[in-house]
Amino acid sequence: MKPALTGLVLTYNGERLLDKCLASLSFCDKVLVVDSHSTDATVAMATAAGATVIQRAWEGPGPQFRFALEQVDTPWVVSLDQDEICTEDLRDRILAAVASAPEELSGYYVHRRNWYYDRFMRHSGWYPDRLLRVFRADRMLVEVSGAHYSFHPRGTTDTLRADIIHYPYESFAQHLDKINSYAQQGADDLRRKGRKGGVLRGIGHGMMRFAKLYLFQLGMLDGRAGFINAAHGAFYAFLKYVRVEEGMWGKPYTDK
């Protein structure tokens, strides 16, 4: 018999793709949605799809995932973000893999195919984008670095060579909002570590970031999407370093 699976999704105002995300997890025995008090139709959509919905205030990805994993009562978890879809190929590989997984194996990495601007990115450091998303619930640690989280297994792992499909942004404005948020968190982290910032460092890191994404990671082969992504990456690096030193915005409140 195949071990039972829980499909796990953390949500906040995720109505854009949540129906497709949850439908792609229909092969799981249970679907658990941990929602951070969404104000759109997210909770109604998850409930209509038959998911168990628990609401909890957002304290960051680490605490939220640790709480979510404590609610899981099946041996295996398939974790998706609210803007991701499990492909049929990956579904079939998951079902076959967990049915024959050796006891010492803690989880499986999968590939993620990311849509950006007008295509699925094949270069620019965006593919295959290996992520640990299928795992035994009791053997997983959640670690956080800045705005990002990752799963760390207590045991061996393998790879399922099939894709999650990811639609992270729906507009330039949304991507710039994310860049702004990540740059601020990155600057705060640098400041805590005592690292220096400034305009020249921002320019230098921005140029290096562009070269890495567009040249060394072959973003040029992703066409216009690759160039736009590299430009946004450079802007992110510039913002992060220039914000370490906040400046005097509006001070000293004088007309001289």
C-alpha positions in Angstrom: 0.0 0.0 0.0 1.1 3.5 -0.7 1.9 5.7 2.4 -0.6 8.5 3.0 0.2 11.9 1.6 -0.7 15.4 2.8 -0.6 18.2 0.3 0.5 21.4 2.2 0.0 25.0 1.0 0.7 28.2 3.0 -1.6 31.0 1.7 -2.2 34.7 1.9 -4.5 36.3 -0.7 -3.7 33.6 -3.1 -6.9 33.4 -5.1 -5.1 34.0 -8.5 -3.9 30.4 -8.9 -5.1 28.6 -5.8 -7.8 26.6 -7.6 -5.2 25.1 -10.0 -2.7 24.6 -7.2 -5.1 22.6 -5.0 -6.5 20.7 -8.0 -3.0 19.5 -8.8 -2.8 18.1 -5.2 -6.0 16.0 -5.5 -3.9 12.8 -5.6 -3.0 13.4 -2.0 -5.0 11.8 0.8 -5.4 15.1 2.6 -4.8 18.8 1.7 -3.9 21.2 4.4 -4.0 25.0 3.9 -2.5 27.2 6.6 -3.8 30.7 5.8 -2.4 34.0 7.2 -5.9 35.7 7.5 -6.4 36.3 3.8 -8.8 39.1 2.8 -9.7 37.8 -0.7 -11.5 34.5 -1.7 -8.6 32.3 -0.7 -10.2 30.6 2.3 -13.5 30.1 0.5 -11.7 28.5 -2.5 -9.7 26.2 -0.2 -12.8 25.1 1.7 -14.7 24.5 -1.6 -11.8 22.4 -2.8 -12.1 20.1 0.3 -8.9 21.3 2.0 -8.6 21.5 5.8 -8.0 25.2 6.5 -6.3 26.6 9.6 -5.8 30.3 10.0 -2.7 31.6 11.8 -1.1 35.1 11.9 2.1 35.3 9.8 5.3 35.4 11.8 7.6 34.5 8.9 8.1 31.4 6.8 10.0 29.5 9.5 7.4 29.6 12.3 4.5 29.1 9.8 6.0 26.0 8.3 7.0 24.6 11.6 3.4 25.1 12.8 2.0 23.5 9.6 4.2 20.4 9.9 3.0 19.9 13.5 -0.6 19.6 12.1 0.3 16.9 9.5 -0.7 13.4 10.5 0.5 11.5 7.4 3.9 10.0 6.8 4.6 12.1 3.7 4.1 15.7 2.7 4.0 17.3 -0.8 4.6 21.1 -0.3 3.5 23.7 -2.9 3.4 27.5 -2.8 0.1 29.0 -3.6 1.3 30.0 -7.1 2.7 26.6 -8.0 1.1 23.6 -9.8 2.2 20.0 -9.6 2.4 18.5 -13.1 0.9 15.2 -14.0 4.3 13.8 -14.7 5.5 14.8 -11.2 2.3 13.4 -9.6 2.9 10.0 -11.1 6.6 10.0 -10.1 5.7 11.0 -6.5 3.1 8.2 -6.2 5.6 5.6 -7.5 8.5 6.9 -5.4 6.8 7.1 -2.0 5.4 3.6 -2.4 8.9 2.1 -2.7 11.0 4.6 -0.7 13.6 3.0 1.5 13.2 3.7 5.2 16.4 5.8 5.4 15.3 8.2 2.7 13.8 11.4 4.0 12.6 13.1 0.9 12.8 14.0 -2.8 14.0 17.0 -4.6 12.0 18.1 -7.6 12.5 20.6 -10.4 10.6 23.9 -10.7 9.9 25.5 -14.1 9.4 29.3 -13.6 7.3 31.5 -15.9 8.7 35.0 -16.3 7.5 37.8 -18.6 6.7 35.8 -21.8 8.2 32.3 -21.3 9.4 29.5 -19.0 13.0 30.4 -18.1 15.5 27.8 -19.1 18.7 29.6 -18.0 19.4 32.7 -15.8 19.8 30.4 -12.8 16.1 29.7 -12.8 16.1 26.1 -14.1 16.1 23.3 -13.0 15.7 25.2 -9.6 15.9 22.0 -7.4 13.7 22.1 -4.3 13.0 19.7 -1.6 9.2 19.4 -1.8 8.3 15.8 -1.1 9.4 14.5 2.3 8.7 12.6 5.4 7.0 15.0 7.8 8.9 14.0 10.9 12.4 14.3 9.3 12.4 17.9 8.1 13.9 21.0 9.5 12.9 24.5 8.2 15.6 27.1 7.9 15.2 30.7 7.0 17.7 33.1 5.4 16.3 36.6 5.0 13.1 36.5 3.0 13.6 32.9 1.9 13.1 29.5 3.5 14.4 26.0 2.8 13.8 22.5 4.0 16.7 20.5 5.4 16.3 16.7 5.6 17.4 14.5 8.5 18.5 11.6 6.3 19.2 10.8 2.7 17.4 12.3 -0.3 16.9 11.5 -4.0 15.6 13.5 -7.0 12.4 13.2 -9.0 13.2 14.6 -12.5 9.8 16.2 -13.1 8.5 19.7 -12.7 6.5 22.0 -10.5 5.2 24.8 -12.6 5.6 28.2 -11.0 3.9 31.5 -11.9 5.6 33.9 -9.4 4.6 37.3 -10.9 1.7 38.6 -12.9 3.2 42.1 -13.7 6.3 44.3 -13.6 4.7 46.1 -10.7 4.3 42.9 -8.6 7.9 41.9 -9.3 9.2 45.4 -8.3 7.1 45.2 -5.1 8.9 41.9 -4.3 12.3 43.4 -5.2 11.6 46.3 -2.9 10.7 44.0 0.0 13.6 41.6 -0.5 16.1 44.5 -0.8 14.9 46.0 2.4 15.2 42.7 4.2 18.6 42.2 2.7 19.8 45.6 3.8 18.5 45.0 7.3 20.4 41.7 7.4 23.7 43.4 6.2 23.3 46.1 8.8 22.8 43.6 11.6 26.0 41.8 10.4 28.0 45.1 10.4 28.5 45.1 6.7 29.1 48.3 4.8 26.8 49.7 2.1 26.8 52.8 0.0 26.3 54.0 -3.6 29.6 52.7 -5.0 29.1 49.2 -3.4 25.5 49.2 -4.7 26.7 50.0 -8.2 29.5 47.4 -8.0 27.2 44.6 -6.7 24.5 45.6 -9.2 27.0 45.2 -12.1 28.2 41.9 -10.8 24.7 40.6 -10.4 23.7 41.6 -14.0 26.9 39.9 -15.3 26.1 36.7 -13.3 22.5 36.4 -14.5 22.9 37.6 -18.1 26.3 36.3 -19.0 27.6 33.5 -16.7 24.1 31.9 -16.2 23.3 32.4 -19.9 20.3 34.7 -19.3 21.0 36.0 -22.9 19.5 32.7 -24.1 16.2 33.5 -22.4 15.6 36.5 -24.8 13.9 39.6 -23.5 12.8 37.8 -20.4 16.4 37.0 -19.6 17.5 40.7 -20.0 14.6 42.0 -17.9 15.3 39.5 -15.2 19.0 40.5 -15.1 18.2 44.2 -15.0 15.8 43.6 -12.1 18.4 41.5 -10.3 21.0 44.3 -10.7 18.4 46.8 -9.3 17.8 44.6 -6.3 21.5 44.3 -5.5 21.9 48.1 -5.9 18.9 48.8 -3.6 20.1 46.3 -1.0 23.6 47.9 -0.6 22.5 51.5 -0.9 19.9 51.1 1.8 22.4 49.8 4.4 23.1 53.5 5.1 19.7 55.2 5.1 20.8 58.8 4.9 19.1 61.8 6.3 15.7 61.8 4.5 13.9 65.0 5.5 16.3 65.9 8.3 17.4 68.2 10.0 14.0 69.9 9.3 15.3 73.3 8.4 14.8 75.7 5.5 18.5 76.5 5.3 
